[in-house]
Amino acid sequence: MVAAALIPVVERSQERLFPEGVSLVTRSDRSDDSELFPEELRAIARATPARQREFALGRCCAREALALLGGPRVAIPVGRFRDPVWPFGYVGSIAHCQGFCAVAVARTLPASGCPTIRGLGLDSEMAVSLPEELIGIVCSAKECIWLASRQGDGLPWDRLFFCAKKSAYKCLFPTTHHFLEFRDMAVRFDAEHSSFDVTLPSRYGSPSHLAGCYLIQNRLVLSATTWVQEPDCP
Ligand SMILES: CC(C)(COP(=O)(O)OP(=O)(O)OC[C@H]1O[C@@H](n2cnc3c(N)ncnc32)[C@H](O)[C@@H]1OP(=O)(O)O)[C@@H](O)C(=O)NCCC(=O)NCCS
């Protein structure tokens, strides 16, 4: 119920969550395993039935998102670190939460007028506070001070830090293959515009920042991060 209720909200917000040229597909229904390619079926064969349904729903949304961009109908294999392996020329991200699934896909060679996108990250979470013991793992001392300043405004900002950082990680990993801890990333929220900026550690090189947006609706949080190609310095 929660998941289904979020879908129209996400669809209306599509333009705000991602730049032009990104396709976003959301679903909360069940799909069956026959939708999967043999290598996908093999990758998920030993999982529980619930996880198999979740995985199949993600692949189903991913193929729909690719098709919206004129992309091929192909398998999306599971990478060594669970990362979805997109067909050549495409990047994307998959998020699951409580039966809700969202998938964003973009071309890496965009249509004219669209930005060059190197990565996309999506994450969704229940809009509830993080368990106390996780806050210090997810947030830096500076972020904890900011959290304290927002206490009482009714929003689960600690969960938003978690969600924003996960979406940043998913955005970067399939291209960079660099592992990041939560506290390697510094997030600054702009509550007025429901957006955030992620600063990456200097050892990371490029990119130094990622831009993101979030939505909180019907007890779910959704964060969307985009890695836009930084223009070459003159
Ligand atoms: C990427 C990660 C954060 C996702 O967490 P999660 O709780 O599984 O999140 P969700 O259920 O919303 O998303 C799962 C989807 O993320 C995608 N994903 C998984 N690992 C990924 C990775 N390394 N890079 C990019 N996307 C990844 C997959 O598409 C997966 O769905 P699928 O298995 O059905 O294809 C987690 O799997 C991980 O690798 N953690 C280790 C790194 C870490 O925690 N660093 C701390 C900062 S994030």
The ligand as an SDF file (V2000), in Angstrom:
LIG
                    3D

 48 50  0  0  0  0  0  0  0  0999 V2000
   25.1060   -0.6680   -2.7290 C   0  0  0  0  0  0  0  0  0  0  0  0
   24.4700   -0.9230   -1.3620 C   0  0  0  0  0  0  0  0  0  0  0  0
   24.7330    0.2900   -0.4750 C   0  0  0  0  0  0  0  0  0  0  0  0
   22.9650   -1.1340   -1.6050 C   0  0  0  0  0  0  0  0  0  0  0  0
   22.3210   -1.3940   -0.3740 O   0  0  0  0  0  0  0  0  0  0  0  0
   20.8900   -2.1370   -0.2870 P   0  0  0  0  0  0  0  0  0  0  0  0
   20.4210   -2.0440    1.0990 O   0  0  0  0  0  0  0  0  0  0  0  0
   21.0440   -3.4780   -0.9030 O   0  0  0  0  0  0  0  0  0  0  0  0
   19.9890   -1.1610   -1.1480 O   0  0  0  0  0  0  0  0  0  0  0  0
   18.7010   -1.4060   -2.0850 P   0  0  0  0  0  0  0  0  0  0  0  0
   17.9470   -2.6200   -1.6360 O   0  0  0  0  0  0  0  0  0  0  0  0
   17.9190   -0.1600   -2.2380 O   0  0  0  0  0  0  0  0  0  0  0  0
   19.3410   -1.5850   -3.4960 O   0  0  0  0  0  0  0  0  0  0  0  0
   19.7600   -2.7880   -3.9390 C   0  0  0  0  0  0  0  0  0  0  0  0
   20.1870   -2.5480   -5.3640 C   0  0  0  0  0  0  0  0  0  0  0  0
   21.3740   -1.7710   -5.3750 O   0  0  0  0  0  0  0  0  0  0  0  0
   22.1310   -2.1450   -6.5040 C   0  0  0  0  0  0  0  0  0  0  0  0
   23.5020   -2.3500   -6.0580 N   0  0  0  0  0  0  0  0  0  0  0  0
   23.9490   -3.3190   -5.2210 C   0  0  0  0  0  0  0  0  0  0  0  0
   25.2850   -3.1870   -5.0850 N   0  0  0  0  0  0  0  0  0  0  0  0
   25.6650   -2.1350   -5.8250 C   0  0  0  0  0  0  0  0  0  0  0  0
   26.9020   -1.5130   -6.0590 C   0  0  0  0  0  0  0  0  0  0  0  0
   28.0350   -1.9560   -5.5260 N   0  0  0  0  0  0  0  0  0  0  0  0
   26.9330   -0.4500   -6.8960 N   0  0  0  0  0  0  0  0  0  0  0  0
   25.7990    0.0150   -7.4760 C   0  0  0  0  0  0  0  0  0  0  0  0
   24.5730   -0.5370   -7.2760 N   0  0  0  0  0  0  0  0  0  0  0  0
   24.5300   -1.6010   -6.4540 C   0  0  0  0  0  0  0  0  0  0  0  0
   21.5530   -3.4300   -7.0700 C   0  0  0  0  0  0  0  0  0  0  0  0
   20.9020   -3.1110   -8.2750 O   0  0  0  0  0  0  0  0  0  0  0  0
   20.5530   -3.8550   -6.0080 C   0  0  0  0  0  0  0  0  0  0  0  0
   19.3640   -4.4100   -6.4990 O   0  0  0  0  0  0  0  0  0  0  0  0
   19.3830   -5.8330   -7.2330 P   0  0  0  0  0  0  0  0  0  0  0  0
   20.3090   -6.6890   -6.4220 O   0  0  0  0  0  0  0  0  0  0  0  0
   17.9580   -6.2780   -7.2250 O   0  0  0  0  0  0  0  0  0  0  0  0
   19.9410   -5.5590   -8.6030 O   0  0  0  0  0  0  0  0  0  0  0  0
   25.0620   -2.1890   -0.6900 C   0  0  0  0  0  0  0  0  0  0  0  0
   24.6970   -3.3270   -1.4230 O   0  0  0  0  0  0  0  0  0  0  0  0
   26.5880   -2.1840   -0.6160 C   0  0  0  0  0  0  0  0  0  0  0  0
   27.2670   -2.5620   -1.5690 O   0  0  0  0  0  0  0  0  0  0  0  0
   27.1390   -1.7930    0.5200 N   0  0  0  0  0  0  0  0  0  0  0  0
   28.5680   -1.8270    0.7360 C   0  0  0  0  0  0  0  0  0  0  0  0
   29.1470   -0.4530    0.6420 C   0  0  0  0  0  0  0  0  0  0  0  0
   28.6430    0.4340    1.7350 C   0  0  0  0  0  0  0  0  0  0  0  0
   27.7140    0.1300    2.4550 O   0  0  0  0  0  0  0  0  0  0  0  0
   29.2760    1.6170    1.8440 N   0  0  0  0  0  0  0  0  0  0  0  0
   28.8040    2.5890    2.7600 C   0  0  0  0  0  0  0  0  0  0  0  0
   28.3040    3.8130    2.0410 C   0  0  0  0  0  0  0  0  0  0  0  0
   26.9460    3.4970    0.9790 S   0  0  0  0  0  0  0  0  0  0  0  0
  1  2  1  0
  2  3  1  0
  2  4  1  0
  2 36  1  0
  4  5  1  0
  5  6  1  0
  6  7  2  0
  6  8  1  0
  6  9  1  0
  9 10  1  0
 10 11  2  0
 10 12  1  0
 10 13  1  0
 13 14  1  0
 14 15  1  0
 15 16  1  0
 15 30  1  0
 16 17  1  0
 17 18  1  0
 17 28  1  0
 18 19  1  0
 18 27  1  0
 19 20  2  0
 20 21  1  0
 21 22  1  0
 21 27  2  0
 22 23  1  0
 22 24  2  0
 24 25  1  0
 25 26  2  0
 26 27  1  0
 28 29  1  0
 28 30  1  0
 30 31  1  0
 31 32  1  0
 32 33  2  0
 32 34  1  0
 32 35  1  0
 36 37  1  0
 36 38  1  0
 38 39  2  0
 38 40  1  0
 40 41  1  0
 41 42  1  0
 42 43  1  0
 43 44  2  0
 43 45  1  0
 45 46  1  0
 46 47  1  0
 47 48  1  0
M  END
$$$$
